[in-house]
Structure formats: C-alpha cells, structure tokens
Amino acid sequence: MPKVFWDLKFRLIYREVLKALTRKFKLHEDVSLYSIAKKCPPNFTGVDMYAFCVDAWFHAAKRKVLAADADPTNMNYVVVEYEDFVTTLPLLRIQSVHTIMDVIEKL
C-alpha cells in the first residue's frame, strides 16, 4: 500500500478511536478530531489515546474552574476545546510498547 494511502488510513483510524473515546465529552465546535488525529504520533496505542483524551478533559476542567472565579454561574459542564488537546499532547508520556500501526500491519 502506498505511504500516502497508509497515512490516510492510519489517521482515519485514529479519528475513529478519538471519536469513541470522546463520545460523552462536550466538544467545542472548533474541535476537529481528524486534525487532532493528524497530530498524534504513530506510536500511539488505544491506552495512550485514552490518557490523552482524559488529560485534555482535565485541562478543560481546570480552565473551567479557574474561570469560575470570574463567572460562578457557568459551572454546569466542561467543554473541551481544540487547544485543550493541543496543549496536553506534548505533555503526554507514551508508555506502551506496541503501536496501533503494528497491530494494523498484522491484520
């Protein structure tokens, strides 16, 4: 399979994993799961993606709590923004040995 098609397939799979992991999140309208998937390193596994999504949610929650001092009436739910994902990605330590690509190649 040519590399261009492989990269596209790889990113589409990542997008679907992100979609499943964030299905109960309230995502801001600026969030593009495909754009986020393109930023994920190729050695990400499902466990890494789960940790990434949880970290993004916690980053959004922290932002929300800090903003609550200014507007305490707006505390009903956490909205995860694109910047929450972008900010937490470089901070994530990838700990998994096998990559999603390794698993996909074996299929």
C-alpha positions in Angstrom: 0.0 0.0 0.0 1.5 3.4 -0.9 2.5 5.6 2.0 0.0 8.3 1.2 -2.9 5.9 1.5 -1.4 4.2 4.5 -1.1 7.6 6.3 -4.7 8.5 5.4 -6.0 5.1 6.7 -3.9 5.5 9.8 -5.3 9.0 10.6 -8.9 7.9 9.9 -8.5 5.0 12.3 -7.1 7.4 14.9 -10.0 9.7 14.3 -12.5 6.9 14.9 -10.7 5.9 18.2 -10.8 9.6 19.3 -14.5 9.8 18.4 -15.2 6.7 20.5 -13.2 8.0 23.5 -14.8 11.4 23.4 -18.4 10.4 22.7 -19.5 11.6 26.1 -17.5 14.7 26.1 -19.0 18.1 25.3 -16.6 19.2 22.5 -16.4 22.8 21.4 -17.4 23.4 17.8 -13.8 24.2 16.8 -12.7 20.6 17.6 -11.8 18.6 14.6 -11.0 15.0 15.6 -9.2 14.5 12.3 -6.9 17.5 12.9 -6.2 16.1 16.4 -5.6 12.6 14.9 -3.0 14.1 12.5 -1.1 15.5 15.5 -0.9 12.1 17.3 2.4 10.3 16.9 2.4 7.0 15.0 3.4 5.0 18.2 0.1 5.9 20.0 -1.9 3.0 21.2 -5.5 2.9 22.4 -4.2 3.3 26.0 -2.2 6.3 25.1 -5.2 7.9 23.3 -7.4 7.2 26.3 -4.8 9.0 28.5 -4.6 11.8 26.0 -8.4 12.4 26.0 -8.6 12.2 29.8 -5.8 14.7 30.1 -7.5 17.1 27.6 -10.7 16.8 29.6 -8.9 17.6 32.9 -7.2 20.5 31.2 -10.6 21.9 30.1 -12.0 21.2 33.6 -9.1 23.1 35.2 -9.6 26.0 32.8 -13.3 26.0 33.7 -12.6 26.0 37.5 -10.2 28.9 37.1 -12.8 30.8 35.0 -15.5 30.1 37.6 -13.9 32.7 39.9 -15.0 35.3 37.2 -18.4 33.7 36.4 -19.6 31.2 39.0 -23.0 30.8 37.3 -21.4 29.0 34.3 -20.4 25.7 36.0 -22.8 23.2 34.5 -20.5 21.2 32.2 -17.0 21.1 30.8 -16.5 22.0 27.2 -13.3 20.5 25.7 -11.7 22.8 23.2 -9.1 22.2 20.4 -6.5 24.0 22.5 -7.0 21.5 25.4 -5.9 18.7 23.1 -3.0 20.6 21.6 -1.8 21.8 25.0 -1.8 18.3 26.6 -0.4 16.3 23.7 3.3 17.3 24.2 3.0 16.6 27.9 1.8 13.0 27.5 4.3 10.3 28.2 3.8 7.4 25.8 4.3 4.2 27.8 3.0 1.5 25.5 5.3 -1.0 23.8 3.2 -2.0 20.8 1.8 0.6 18.4 -1.5 0.7 16.7 0.4 0.5 13.4 2.0 -2.8 14.5 -1.4 -4.2 15.2 -2.9 -2.9 11.9 0.0 -4.3 9.9 -0.7 -7.7 11.2 -4.3 -7.6 10.1 
